[in-house]
Amino acid sequence: MKKVFTIAFMALAMVFSTQAVAQDFSGMDKSPLDNASYPSDYKVSDKAVRITYGRPQLKGRALSELAPAGEVWRTGANEAPEITFYKDVKFGGQDVKAGTYALLTIPGDKEWTVILHSNLNQWGSYFYKDEASDVARAMGGVSMGDESLEAFSIAFKEVEGGVHMVMGWDKTRVAVPIMM
């Protein structure tokens, strides 16, 4: 009898414990978060830089509609991206201390202004008003790629002395030098 009671008690405990931790999960975000890092090899844990950003899709819209020229843009979707430098760097020729910064941009025809901003946890660029909180501003040259990218993307390309952070969307490519 004691054995039957113990088994029954355990069965009831399992039923109620699984209901207690049941959770509804939302579906996939329409602009999922992604990250890029340098070095990009997953086997290398000693990273120099990592960026986490939202990846909006064109979905038949023009890039100029989603990231208007001359206006501060969140550089992706949803939250402003956060870029972490694990050591001091030169970002577009300017000294930047190791740390985490919001990344915003101002698109242009021939170059984009790329902004490292000290205010983290921003939703988009809606609350960007204070240039005094900019840590650095760098100019990124615009070039055109052969392939159209449906989703906004960021990658790092190794160059002598550092990397270029390359942002791409549609056929537009913007590169900013980061020297280590």
Salt bridges, closest charged atoms under 4 A:
ASP34 OD2 - ARG55 NH1 3.15
ASP88 OD2 - LYS97 NZ 3.85
ASP95 OD1 - LYS90 NZ 2.63
GLU131 OE2 - ARG137 NH2 3.80
ASP134 OD1 - HIS117 ND1 2.86
ASP134 OD2 - ARG137 NE 2.79
